[in-house]
Amino acid sequence: ASPLVKRVSPQFFVQVAVPSPLRRTFDYLPLAEHPLPKPGCRVTVSFGRQELTGLVTGLSTETDVPAEKLRPLVAILDEEPLLDEHLLALYRWASNYYLFPLGMALQTALPKQLREGLTSTLATPMAWQLVRKNNTEHKVRSSQHQKILDLLASYQVLTAKELSVLLNKPARAALLSLQAKQLVEEVPLSSAAATTAQLATQPLTPDDEQAAALSTLRAAKPGFHCYLLEGITGSGKTEVYLQLIHDMLTKGKQVLVLVPEINLTPQTIERFSRRFNARIVAFHSGLTDKQRLQGWLEARDGSAHIVIGTRSAVFTPLAKLGLIVIDEEHDDSYKQQDGFRYSARDVAIYRANMLKIPVLLGSATPSLESLHSALSGRFQLLSLTKRAGNARLPTIRMLDLKMQKTQAGISELLLAEIAATLSKREQVLVFLNRRGFAPVLLCRDCGWIAHCDRCERSYTLHQQPAQLRCHHCDAQRPVPRHCPSCRSPALEAMGLGTERSTGYLTEQFPDFPVLRIDRDSTRAVGKLDTMMETIHSGIPCILVGTQMLAKGHHFPRVSLVAVLDADSGLFSADFRAQENLGQLLTQVAGRAGRSDIHGQVLVQTYYPNHPALQQLAAQGYGSFARQLLQERALGHLPPYVHFMLVRAEANQPQLPLDFLRELAEQLWQEAPRELKLFGPMPSPFLKKAGVFRAQLVLQAPKRSILQKLGASLLNLIETNSLNRKVRALVDVDPIDFS
C-alpha cells in the first residue's frame, strides 16, 4: 500500500488596499489562530515605517512577493465586512475608470472614525414618543408643545432633530418640558427604525403629465432602467420623486437621493420628513464626524429608509437599495474637482446598472450628455412641460444696458421695477454670480491693480470684513490706503460683486430687508436658515445672491427676478460656457412666479439681440439645448467625443511643458489612430497657488479607446524623466479646462 500523504491546506494571502498613491493592493500574511478576514473588512497593517488602516479586497493562494518580505496583518478590526461585494466592485470600477488608486478611493468615502481604525459599533440613537398611559388626548397651553404632541401622535416616533426640522425651530427644550410633565418619553430608535416606512401626509394629485411619467416609471419591468425627467422649473418634479419613492418604501426598499449642494439638503429633508414617517439620514459636509458615522452605519444595516446627500453619498453602503434619484443632475458640483475626480452622476448610473435597479435623473436644464443619451435611446426621456397648479412661466425681457445708466450694476429701469414689485408686497431676486464688493482694486493714477502673486489674478475687494481676498487660493491681505506703486490715494473699486449691489439696494430701499445670500454671508451656522425664514414668511424683501439661489429653491412670493450681468458666458473660450449660461439663466428665472403670482425676468445685457439670449427667452432651454447639441456634433465636442485631461504642475514655468512634451511623444508611439492630442500648452489659468500649470488633452470618439490607454498613460507618467520634479494628475471626462 502506498504511504499516507499528509494533505496541507493552501496558504492564503490577504490582499489589502491601503491609503497610498501606489496604484495596487498589497499582500499580507493572515494572523495565526485567527479566522481569515473577509473582503470588505478593515485591518491594521505595517506599511513602511507606519501602521495604516486598510480594507481587505480579496484572498489569494498566490503572491508575486518573496516569502521573506511578506508581513503578517497587525490586527483584524471587523468580524463582518463593512462594505459588501457590490460596493467593493463599484469602488474597483471607479478606481479603474477614473485612474485613481483604489486604497485612496476607498478611504475617501469612509467616515473619519472608520478610517482611523476606531470601532464600527452602531451607537443606539434615541427618539421621542408619547407616553401611553391612557388613550386620552393631551392638551397643553403652549402652541409649540401642542404641535409636538400632534406630530408625535401622527409620526409615532421622531428624533429631536426631525422634530426641529418639522417645527422650524429647536425642539430639545420643549421636549424636556413635556418629559417633565410625563407627556413624552425618550426611547431607543432601534425598534421604531425597523418598522415599515409610512406616509405622514397624503400625496398631491398628479396632473396629466406627472401621471403619465409615474405610469411609465411604475410599468417598467424589474431591473436597470435609466430615466431622464426633463421638467421645466416649477413643474412638480419633486412630487414625482416622492410618489415613486413611496412605491419603493412599500416594497421594503431603501432609496438614495442625491442633491448638488449642501444648502439644498435641509429643505429636501424637510419636504421628505413632512411626507414620510420614515427614518431619513442626510450626508453632507456640514455633519460632525459622529453624525456621519451614525448615518453611515444606519444606511448600511438597513434601518435608514431614505438617504439624502451630496456628491460623496453615492458611495454610501445600503443594505436594500431599490432606487437612486439624482436631482438637478446637470449640476457641475456632482463632479469632484480634486483628488478622486469622479462624477457622482455617472457613478450612480453604474451602481444602479450593477444592482439592476432604476435610476431617475431630474432637471429643468439637463446636461447635454444626459440629453444626448435620452434622445439616442440610451435613457428614457420623460417630460413635464407645464407648471404645477395655476403657476405660469415668467415673462423674460432683455434690458439693453447701452441705453441705460447704472449704479452698482443696477439700471434705472430695473430700479423702478424693483420699487413697483415691493409696492405690491411681493419679493425680488437679484442675481449676480460674483461674490465680494468688487473684483478689481485699481489705482486711477498709475494703473496698478491689486493682484495675488501666488495666482497672478486680481484680488477681490471685500468690505465685510474689509480685506483683499484671492478666490482661487484664499490668500488674504489688508486693503491698502495708498497705491503701493505710486503712493497715490486714488484707489478705486472696479466691477460688481454681491456686497456692492446689496449696499446700493439697502440705500435705495431702507424700509425693506435686503438679504445677501452667497458663500460668504452664509458661513455662520444657522445664518442661511434665518434668511430663509424671512423669505418664506412672505414679507416683501430683496434677495441678492449667487448661484446658491438659482438651484431648486421654492420662493412663492418672488415675482421679479433680475439678472445683472448675462454677458460673461456669451464669448468665453470654454466650449461649455453657453450650456452653463443657459442652465444658470433658466434656473434663476425659474424662481419667479412659482405660485399664483405672475413672474417676470429682467436680463441686463449689452447684447440683447444675441441669438443665444433670444432663443432662451423665446423658446426655452429645451430648444436651446438641442441647438447646442447640433453645434457640438459639428464641432466634434462632447458628448460626441470624449476627453481625458493630463495636467502637470511645478514651481518653474517650463517644467510642466517639458514633462508633457515627453509624455506626448511617448503616447504617439503606441496610441491608436483614432486618438488626438491637443498640446502640451500652458493652462488658461497659468499660475495657481504658487505653481505653474500646463495641460495635455486626449480626445477619442469612444470612451473605450481612452480607457484602454489608461494603464499605459499612468506608467508613462510614473516613468517620466521629470516625474520627481513635476506633479501630474489625470482628469477623466473633465468639465474644467482652466
C-alpha positions in Angstrom: 0.0 0.0 0.0 1.2 3.5 -0.8 2.3 5.5 2.3 -0.2 8.1 3.6 0.3 11.6 2.3 -0.3 14.4 4.7 -2.6 17.0 3.0 -1.6 20.6 3.6 -4.3 23.2 3.3 -3.4 26.0 0.8 -1.6 29.1 2.2 -3.9 32.2 1.8 -2.6 35.7 1.4 -4.7 38.7 2.3 -5.0 41.4 -0.4 -5.2 44.8 1.3 -5.9 48.3 -0.2 -4.2 51.0 1.8 -4.4 54.8 1.5 -1.3 55.1 -0.7 -0.7 56.8 -4.1 0.7 53.5 -5.3 -1.9 52.0 -7.7 -2.1 48.4 -6.4 -3.1 46.3 -3.5 -0.6 44.7 -1.1 -0.3 41.1 0.1 -0.1 40.2 3.8 0.1 37.0 5.8 -3.1 36.2 7.8 -2.9 36.3 11.6 -2.2 32.9 13.2 -5.0 31.4 15.2 -7.5 33.9 13.7 -10.2 33.4 11.1 -9.3 34.8 7.7 -10.7 38.3 7.3 -13.5 38.7 4.7 -13.3 41.1 1.8 -14.7 44.4 2.9 -13.3 44.2 6.5 -10.8 46.7 7.9 -7.4 45.5 9.0 -4.3 47.2 10.5 -1.1 46.7 8.6 2.5 47.7 8.7 3.3 49.8 5.7 6.8 51.1 5.5 7.6 52.6 8.9 4.0 53.3 9.9 0.8 51.4 10.7 -2.2 52.1 8.4 -5.9 51.1 8.3 -6.6 49.2 5.1 -9.5 47.3 3.6 -9.4 43.7 2.6 -10.2 43.4 -1.1 -9.7 39.7 -1.6 -7.9 36.5 -0.6 -5.4 34.7 -2.9 -3.3 31.5 -2.8 -0.7 33.1 -5.0 1.6 36.1 -4.5 4.4 37.7 -6.5 6.2 38.9 -3.3 9.1 36.8 -2.0 8.0 34.9 1.2 10.7 36.6 3.4 9.3 40.0 2.5 5.7 39.3 3.5 4.5 40.7 6.8 1.5 39.5 8.8 -1.5 41.6 9.5 -1.2 43.6 12.7 -4.9 43.4 13.6 -8.3 42.5 12.2 -10.8 45.3 13.0 -14.1 43.9 11.8 -15.6 40.4 12.1 -18.1 41.1 9.3 -17.5 43.2 6.2 -18.2 47.0 6.3 -18.5 47.0 2.5 -20.4 44.3 0.6 -19.2 42.7 -2.6 -21.3 45.1 -4.8 -19.8 48.2 -3.2 -16.3 46.8 -3.4 -16.9 46.1 -7.1 -18.2 49.7 -7.5 -15.0 51.1 -6.0 -12.9 48.9 -8.2 -14.7 50.1 -11.3 -14.4 53.8 -10.2 -10.7 53.4 -9.4 -10.1 51.9 -12.8 -12.2 54.3 -14.8 -11.0 57.5 -13.1 -7.4 56.2 -12.9 -7.2 56.8 -9.1 -5.5 54.5 -6.5 -8.1 52.0 -5.1 -6.8 52.4 -1.5 -7.2 56.2 -1.6 -10.6 55.9 -3.3 -11.9 53.6 -0.6 -10.7 55.9 2.2 -12.5 59.0 0.7 -16.0 57.7 1.5 -15.4 56.1 4.9 -16.4 58.2 8.0 -13.3 59.5 9.8 -13.6 57.2 12.8 -13.6 54.1 10.5 -10.6 55.5 8.5 -8.7 55.8 11.8 -9.5 52.3 12.8 -12.0 53.0 15.6 -15.0 50.8 16.4 -17.8 50.4 13.9 -20.3 49.6 16.5 -23.6 51.4 16.0 -24.5 53.7 18.8 -28.1 53.5 19.9 -29.9 56.6 18.6 -32.7 58.0 20.8 -36.1 59.3 19.8 -39.3 60.6 21.4 -42.8 59.2 21.6 -46.0 59.9 23.5 -46.4 58.4 27.0 -49.0 55.6 26.5 -50.6 55.7 30.0 -54.0 56.1 28.5 -55.7 56.9 25.2 -57.0 60.4 26.2 -55.8 63.3 24.1 -53.3 65.6 25.7 -54.0 69.3 25.8 -51.3 71.9 26.7 -51.3 75.7 26.7 -48.1 76.2 24.6 -48.7 76.1 20.9 -45.3 74.6 20.3 -45.9 71.9 22.9 -49.2 71.1 21.3 -47.6 70.9 17.9 -45.0 68.4 19.2 -47.8 66.3 20.7 -49.7 66.4 17.4 -46.6 65.4 15.4 -45.8 62.5 17.7 -49.4 61.3 17.5 -49.1 61.3 13.7 -45.5 60.1 13.3 -45.4 57.8 16.4 -41.7 58.2 16.9 -39.4 61.2 16.0 -35.8 62.2 16.9 -35.2 65.7 18.3 -33.6 66.7 15.1 -36.5 65.6 13.0 -38.9 67.5 15.3 -36.7 70.6 14.9 -37.0 70.3 11.1 -40.8 69.9 11.3 -41.2 72.8 13.7 -38.6 75.1 12.0 -37.0 75.7 15.4 -35.0 73.8 18.1 -37.2 71.3 19.9 -35.0 70.0 22.6 -36.1 72.4 25.4 -39.8 71.9 24.7 -39.3 68.1 24.7 -37.6 68.2 28.1 -40.5 70.3 29.4 -43.1 67.8 28.1 -41.0 65.0 29.5 -41.1 66.6 33.0 -44.9 66.6 32.6 -44.8 62.9 31.8 -46.4 63.5 28.4 -43.5 62.3 26.2 -40.6 59.9 26.8 -37.2 59.3 25.1 -36.8 55.7 23.8 -34.2 53.8 21.7 -34.9 54.4 18.0 -33.9 50.8 17.0 -37.4 49.3 17.5 -39.0 52.1 15.5 -36.4 52.1 12.8 -37.2 48.5 11.9 -40.8 49.3 11.1 -42.0 49.9 7.6 -41.9 53.5 6.4 -45.4 55.0 6.1 -47.0 58.1 4.6 -47.3 61.0 7.1 -49.3 63.2 4.7 -51.2 62.2 1.6 -49.5 62.8 -1.9 -50.8 65.5 -4.1 -53.0 64.6 -7.1 -50.7 64.5 -10.1 -51.6 66.4 -13.2 -51.8 64.7 -16.6 -48.0 64.9 -17.3 -47.0 63.8 -13.9 -49.4 60.9 -14.0 -48.1 59.9 -17.4 -44.5 60.0 -16.1 -45.4 58.0 -13.0 -47.3 55.5 -15.1 -44.2 54.9 -17.3 -42.0 54.5 -14.2 -44.4 52.1 -12.5 -45.0 50.0 -15.6 -41.3 49.2 -16.0 -40.2 45.6 -15.5 -37.8 44.9 -12.7 -34.1 45.6 -13.5 -31.9 48.5 -14.5 -33.6 51.5 -16.2 -32.3 55.0 -16.5 -34.8 57.8 -16.9 -34.3 61.5 -17.6 -37.1 63.6 -16.2 -36.9 66.8 -18.1 -39.3 69.1 -16.4 -39.4 72.9 -16.6 -38.9 74.8 -13.3 -41.9 74.5 -11.1 -43.4 71.6 -13.0 -43.5 69.3 -9.9 -40.5 67.0 -10.4 -40.2 66.6 -6.7 -43.7 65.3 -6.4 -42.9 62.6 -9.0 -39.8 61.7 -6.9 -41.9 61.4 -3.7 -44.6 59.2 -5.2 -42.0 56.9 -6.8 -40.1 56.8 -3.5 -43.3 55.8 -1.7 -43.7 52.9 -4.1 -40.2 51.7 -3.2 -40.6 52.1 0.6 -43.8 50.0 0.5 -41.7 47.2 -1.0 -39.2 47.4 1.9 -36.5 49.0 -0.3 -34.1 51.9 0.6 -33.8 55.0 -1.6 -30.7 57.1 -2.3 -31.4 60.7 -3.2 -28.5 62.9 -4.4 -28.7 66.7 -4.3 -26.0 69.0 -5.7 -25.2 71.3 -2.8 -25.4 71.4 1.0 -27.8 74.3 1.1 -30.4 72.2 -0.7 -30.2 69.4 1.8 -32.2 70.9 4.7 -35.2 71.9 2.5 -35.1 68.4 0.9 -35.1 66.7 4.3 -37.9 69.0 5.5 -40.1 68.1 2.5 -39.4 64.4 2.8 -40.0 64.4 6.5 -43.4 66.0 6.0 -44.4 63.4 3.5 -43.0 60.2 5.1 -43.0 58.7 8.5 -39.6 57.1 7.9 -36.0 57.2 9.0 -34.3 59.8 6.9 -30.5 60.1 7.0 -28.6 63.0 5.5 -24.9 63.2 4.3 -23.2 66.5 3.6 -20.1 68.4 4.6 -21.8 70.2 7.5 -22.1 67.0 9.6 -20.0 66.2 12.6 -17.8 63.1 12.5 -20.2 61.4 14.9 -23.3 62.2 12.9 -21.7 61.0 9.7 -20.7 57.7 11.3 -24.1 57.2 12.8 -25.9 57.8 9.5 -23.4 55.7 7.5 -24.0 52.7 9.8 -27.8 53.1 9.8 -27.8 53.1 6.0 -25.5 50.1 5.9 -27.6 47.9 8.2 -30.9 48.9 6.5 -32.5 50.9 9.4 -32.4 54.1 7.4 -35.2 54.2 4.8 -34.1 57.2 2.8 -30.6 58.6 2.4 -30.2 62.2 1.1 -26.8 63.5 0.4 -24.4 65.4 -1.8 -21.8 64.0 -4.1 -19.9 61.6 -1.8 -23.2 59.9 -0.7 -23.2 57.9 -3.9 -20.7 55.5 -2.2 -22.9 55.0 0.9 -23.5 51.3 1.7 -27.2 50.5 1.6 -28.4 47.0 2.5 -31.7 47.2 0.5 -31.1 49.8 -2.2 -34.0 49.9 -4.6 -33.9 53.3 -6.3 -31.5 56.2 -6.9 -32.8 59.7 -7.6 -30.4 62.4 -8.8 -31.9 65.9 -8.5 -30.5 68.7 -10.6 -28.5 66.1 -12.5 -26.8 68.8 -14.7 -25.0 70.4 -11.8 -21.2 70.7 -12.0 -20.9 70.1 -8.3 -21.5 66.4 -8.9 -18.0 66.2 -10.4 -15.2 66.1 -7.8 -12.6 68.6 -9.0 -9.6 67.4 -6.9 -8.2 64.2 -5.5 -10.6 61.4 -6.6 -12.1 63.1 -9.7 -15.2 61.1 -10.1 -18.7 62.1 -11.4 -21.3 61.2 -8.8 -24.0 61.1 -11.6 -22.1 58.6 -13.7 -21.1 56.5 -10.7 -24.7 56.4 -9.6 -25.8 55.2 -13.0 -23.1 52.5 -13.0 -24.2 51.4 -9.4 -27.8 51.2 -10.5 -26.9 49.1 -13.5 -24.7 46.8 -11.4 -27.6 46.3 -8.9 -30.2 46.0 -11.6 -32.4 48.8 -10.1 -33.8 52.0 -11.7 -32.2 55.4 -11.5 -34.1 58.7 -12.1 -32.3 61.8 -13.2 -34.2 65.1 -12.9 -33.6 68.6 -14.2 -35.2 71.6 -15.8 -31.9 72.1 -17.7 -30.4 68.6 -18.4 -26.8 68.3 -19.2 -26.1 67.9 -22.9 -24.6 64.5 -22.1 -27.8 63.2 -20.4 -30.0 64.8 -23.1 -28.0 63.2 -25.8 -28.3 59.8 -24.1 -32.1 60.3 -23.8 -32.5 61.4 -27.4 -30.4 58.5 -28.7 -32.4 55.9 -26.7 -29.9 55.0 -24.0 -32.0 56.7 -21.4 -35.8 57.0 -21.4 -37.0 60.6 -21.7 -39.9 61.8 -19.5 -41.2 65.4 -20.0 -43.1 67.9 -17.8 -43.8 70.9 -20.0 -46.1 72.9 -17.7 -46.0 74.3 -14.2 -47.9 72.7 -11.4 -51.2 74.2 -10.3 -52.1 77.7 -11.6 -48.5 78.9 -11.9 -47.3 80.2 -15.3 -43.9 80.6 -16.7 -42.4 84.1 -16.2 -42.1 86.6 -19.0 -38.4 87.2 -19.9 -37.3 90.7 -21.1 -33.9 91.9 -22.2 -32.8 95.3 -20.8 -30.2 96.9 -23.2 -27.5 98.4 -21.0 -26.3 100.5 -23.9 -29.4 102.7 -23.3 -29.3 102.8 -19.5 -27.4 104.5 -16.8 -26.4 102.1 -14.0 -25.3 102.4 -10.4 -23.8 99.3 -8.6 -24.8 97.4 -11.8 -28.4 98.3 -11.5 -30.1 100.3 -14.2 -32.7 103.0 -13.6 -35.4 100.9 -15.3 -34.6 97.9 -13.2 -34.7 100.1 -10.0 -38.2 101.3 -11.0 -39.4 97.7 -11.5 -38.0 96.7 -8.1 -39.8 99.5 -6.4 -43.1 98.6 -8.2 -42.7 94.9 -7.1 -42.1 95.8 -3.5 -45.1 98.2 -3.5 -47.3 95.1 -4.4 -45.9 93.4 -1.3 -44.0 90.9 -3.5 -40.4 89.8 -3.4 -37.5 90.4 -5.7 -34.5 88.2 -6.5 -31.4 90.0 -7.9 -28.9 87.5 -9.3 -25.1 88.2 -9.7 -22.7 85.3 -9.8 -19.8 87.2 -8.2 -19.0 87.4 -4.5 -17.4 90.3 -2.7 -17.7 94.1 -3.2 -15.7 94.4 -6.5 -13.4 92.0 -8.5 -10.7 94.6 -9.0 -9.0 97.3 -6.9 -7.2 99.8 -9.2 -5.1 102.9 -8.9 -6.5 105.7 -11.2 -3.2 107.5 -11.4 -0.7 104.7 -12.4 -2.9 101.8 -13.3 -1.7 99.5 -10.6 -4.0 96.5 -9.8 -4.0 94.6 -6.6 -3.2 91.0 -7.6 -2.3 87.8 -5.9 1.4 86.9 -6.5 0.6 83.2 -6.0 -2.1 83.1 -8.7 -1.3 86.2 -10.9 -5.0 87.0 -10.7 -6.6 90.1 -9.3 -7.7 90.2 -5.6 -11.4 90.6 -4.9 -12.2 93.5 -2.7 -14.4 92.6 0.3 -15.9 95.0 2.8 -17.3 92.6 5.4 -14.7 92.2 6.7 -12.6 94.8 4.8 -9.8 92.8 3.0 -8.4 91.8 -0.3 -9.1 88.1 -0.9 -8.0 85.7 -3.7 -10.9 83.5 -4.6 -8.5 80.9 -6.1 -6.0 80.2 -3.3 -7.9 82.0 -0.5 -4.9 84.3 0.2 -5.9 87.5 2.2 -4.3 90.8 2.8 -5.4 94.2 4.3 -6.8 96.9 1.9 -4.1 99.4 1.2 -4.7 103.1 1.8 -2.3 104.2 -0.8 -1.1 102.7 -4.1 2.0 100.6 -3.4 3.4 101.6 -6.8 3.0 105.5 -6.9 1.7 106.2 -3.3 -1.4 107.8 -4.7 -4.6 107.6 -2.6 -6.7 107.4 -5.7 -7.7 103.7 -5.3 -11.0 102.7 -6.9 -13.1 99.6 -6.8 -13.9 98.4 -10.3 -16.7 96.0 -11.3 -19.6 94.4 -9.5 -20.0 92.0 -6.5 -22.9 91.0 -4.4 -21.7 93.2 -1.5 -21.7 96.3 -3.7 -25.2 95.7 -5.1 -26.6 94.8 -1.7 -25.2 98.1 -0.2 -26.8 100.1 -3.0 -30.2 98.4 -2.8 -30.1 98.9 1.0 -29.6 102.6 0.5 -32.4 102.8 -2.1 -34.9 100.7 -0.1 -34.2 101.3 3.6 -37.7 100.1 4.6 -37.3 96.6 3.2 -35.0 93.8 4.2 -32.2 93.2 1.6 -30.7 89.7 2.1 -27.3 88.8 0.6 -27.1 85.1 0.1 -23.7 83.8 -1.1 -20.9 81.6 0.3 -19.5 84.4 2.5 -22.8 85.5 4.1 -24.0 82.0 4.9 -20.8 80.6 6.5 -22.0 81.1 10.1 -24.1 78.2 11.4 -27.8 79.0 11.2 -27.4 82.1 9.1 -28.9 80.7 5.9 -31.8 79.2 7.9 -32.6 82.6 9.4 -32.6 84.3 6.0 -34.8 81.5 4.6 -37.3 82.0 7.4 -37.5 85.7 6.4 -38.1 84.8 2.8 -40.7 82.2 3.5 -42.6 84.5 5.8 -43.7 86.2 2.7 -42.8 89.8 3.7 -41.7 92.0 0.8 -37.9 91.9 0.6 -35.0 91.8 -1.9 -32.7 88.7 -2.2 -29.3 89.4 -3.7 -27.3 86.3 -4.4 -25.1 84.0 -6.5 -25.9 80.6 -8.0 -26.8 79.4 -4.4 -30.2 81.0 -5.1 -30.6 79.5 -8.6 -31.0 75.9 -7.7 -34.1 74.1 -6.5 -35.5 76.8 -4.1 -39.2 77.4 -4.0 -40.0 81.1 -3.2 -43.7 81.6 -3.7 -43.7 85.4 -3.2 -40.9 86.1 -5.7 -42.4 87.8 -8.8 -39.4 89.6 -10.2 -36.0 88.1 -11.0 -33.3 90.4 -12.2 -30.1 89.1 -13.8 -27.4 91.9 -13.5 -24.8 90.5 -15.9 -25.7 88.0 -18.5 -22.8 88.6 -20.9 -20.0 86.7 -19.1 -20.9 83.4 -20.7 -21.5 84.6 -24.3 -18.0 85.0 -25.5 -16.0 82.5 -23.4 -13.3 80.3 -24.9 -14.7 77.4 -22.8 -17.0 75.3 -25.1 -19.3 74.6 -22.1 -19.8 78.3 -21.4 -23.1 78.7 -23.3 -24.5 75.5 -21.9 -23.7 76.7 -18.4 -25.1 80.2 -19.2 -28.4 78.7 -20.5 -28.7 76.4 -17.4 -27.9 79.3 -14.9 -30.3 81.8 -16.6 -33.1 79.2 -16.9 -32.7 78.1 -13.3 -32.6 81.5 -11.8 -35.5 82.7 -14.0 -37.4 79.7 -12.7 -37.5 81.2 -9.2 -40.1 83.8 -10.4 -43.9 83.2 -10.5 -44.0 79.8 -8.9 -47.4 80.3 -7.3 -50.4 82.3 -8.4 -48.4 85.4 -8.8 -47.3 86.0 -12.4 -43.5 86.5 -12.6 -41.2 88.4 -14.9 -37.4 88.1 -15.5 -35.3 91.2 -16.5 -32.0 90.3 -18.0 -29.4 93.2 -18.2 -27.1 92.8 -21.2 -25.1 94.8 -23.7 -26.1 92.2 -26.4 -29.9 91.9 -26.2 -30.1 90.5 -29.8 -27.5 87.8 -29.2 -29.0 84.5 -30.7 -28.4 82.5 -27.5 -30.3 85.0 -25.3 -33.1 85.4 -27.8 -33.6 81.6 -28.2 -33.6 81.1 -24.4 -36.1 83.9 -23.9 -38.4 82.9 -26.8 -38.2 79.1 -26.9 -36.8 78.0 -23.5 -33.9 75.8 -22.5 -35.2 72.6 -24.3 -34.9 74.2 -27.8 -31.7 76.0 -26.8 -30.0 72.7 -25.6 -31.0 70.8 -28.7 -29.5 73.5 -30.9 -26.2 73.3 -28.8 -26.2 69.6 -29.4 -26.2 70.1 -33.2 -23.3 72.6 -32.8 -21.4 70.1 -30.6 -21.8 67.4 -33.2 -20.4 69.7 -36.0 -17.5 70.8 -33.8 -16.6 67.2 -32.6 -17.1 68.1 -29.0 -18.7 66.2 -26.1 -20.9 64.2 -25.9 -20.0 63.2 -29.4 -16.3 62.7 -28.4 -14.6 62.0 -25.1 -11.8 63.8 -23.4 -9.1 63.0 -20.9 -7.0 65.8 -19.4 -3.5 65.4 -18.1 -2.3 68.4 -16.1 1.2 69.0 -14.9 2.3 71.4 -12.1 5.7 72.6 -10.9 7.4 75.6 -9.3 9.1 76.6 -12.6 7.0 77.5 -15.7 9.0 75.4 -18.2 9.0 72.1 -16.3 5.3 71.2 -16.8 5.6 71.8 -20.5 8.8 69.7 -20.8 7.1 66.9 -18.8 4.0 66.8 -21.0 6.1 67.1 -24.2 8.0 63.9 -23.3 4.7 62.2 -22.4 3.0 63.2 -25.7 6.0 61.9 -27.7 5.8 58.5 -26.0 2.0 58.4 -26.4 2.2 58.9 -30.1 4.3 55.8 -30.5 1.6 53.5 -29.1 -1.6 55.4 -29.4 -4.4 54.2 -31.7 -5.1 56.1 -34.9 -8.4 57.5 -33.5 -6.6 59.3 -30.6 -6.0 63.0 -31.0 -3.7 65.0 -28.8 -4.0 68.7 -28.1 -1.0 70.4 -26.6 1.1 70.5 -24.5 0.0 74.0 -23.8 0.0 76.4 -20.8 -3.2 76.1 -18.8 -5.5 79.1 -19.3 -5.1 79.6 -15.5 -1.3 79.5 -15.8 -0.3 80.0 -12.2 -2.4 78.9 -9.2 -1.4 78.9 -5.5 2.2 79.4 -6.4 2.6 76.6 -9.0 2.8 76.8 -12.8 0.4 74.6 -14.8 0.3 73.1 -18.3 -2.0 70.5 -19.8 -2.4 67.9 -22.5 -5.8 66.9 -23.8 -6.5 63.5 -25.2 -9.6 63.1 -27.4 -11.2 59.9 -28.8 -14.6 59.1 -30.4 -15.2 56.3 -27.8 -14.6 56.1 -24.1 -13.2 52.6 -24.5 -10.2 53.9 -26.5 -9.2 56.2 -23.7 -9.8 53.5 -21.1 -7.5 51.0 -22.9 -4.9 53.7 -22.9 -5.2 54.4 -19.1 -2.7 51.8 -17.8 -0.1 52.9 -20.3 -0.7 56.5 -19.6 -0.2 56.0 -15.8 3.0 54.0 -16.5 4.4 56.7 -18.8 3.7 59.4 -16.1 5.4 57.3 -13.4 8.5 56.6 -15.6 8.8 60.2 -17.0 12.3 61.6 -16.6 10.8 64.7 -14.8 8.4 62.8 -12.6 10.2 63.8 -9.3 10.1 67.5 -10.2 6.5 67.7 -11.5 3.1 66.8 -10.0 0.8 65.2 -12.6 -2.8 64.4 -12.4 -5.3 62.8 -14.8 -8.9 64.0 -15.1 -11.3 61.6 -16.9 -14.3 63.3 -18.5 -13.1 66.8 -17.4 -15.5 69.7 -17.1 -13.0 72.3 -16.1 -10.2 73.1 -18.6 -8.9 76.2 -16.9 
